[in-house]
Amino acid sequence: MLEIISHYSSGISLADIVKLSQMAKTTVFRILDILKKDNISAITPPLRNIF
C-alpha cells in the first residue's frame, strides 16, 4: 500500500488504490485508517486524495 501511495506525490484516490492493490475496498480503507492514525498518510475530505 505504501509503495502504491509513494508513486503519487499529488495524491491518489481510494478507488485507484483498490484497483492497483487488488484488495477489497474495506481492507484498503482499514489499512489507510491505520496509516492515518500513525501520521504516515493523510486523507483529504471526503476521501478524495490519499497522500
C-alpha positions in Angstrom: 0.0 0.0 0.0 2.7 2.5 0.9 4.6 1.6 -2.3 1.5 2.5 -4.3 0.9 5.7 -2.5 4.5 6.8 -2.8 4.3 6.9 -6.6 1.6 9.6 -6.4 3.0 12.8 -4.9 -0.2 14.7 -5.7 -2.3 12.0 -4.1 -4.3 9.0 -5.3 -8.0 8.1 -4.8 -9.3 5.3 -2.7 -10.8 3.7 -5.9 -7.4 3.8 -7.6 -5.6 2.2 -4.6 -8.3 -0.6 -4.6 -7.7 -1.2 -8.3 -3.9 -1.2 -8.1 -3.6 -3.2 -4.9 -6.3 -5.7 -5.9 -7.5 -5.7 -2.3 -11.1 -5.3 -1.1 -12.2 -1.7 -0.5 -12.9 -2.4 3.2 -9.4 -3.8 3.6 -7.8 -0.8 1.9 -9.8 1.6 4.0 -8.8 -0.1 7.2 -5.1 0.0 6.3 -5.4 3.6 5.3 -7.1 4.4 8.6 -4.2 2.9 10.5 -1.7 4.8 8.4 -3.6 8.0 9.0 -3.7 7.4 12.8 0.1 6.8 12.8 0.6 10.0 10.8 2.1 8.0 7.9 -0.5 9.2 5.4 -3.1 11.9 5.1 -6.6 11.8 3.6 -8.3 14.9 2.2 -12.0 15.0 2.8 -14.2 13.4 1.5 -11.7 10.7 0.7 -10.6 12.4 -2.5 -6.9 12.0 -2.3 -4.6 10.0 -0.1 -1.0 11.2 0.5 
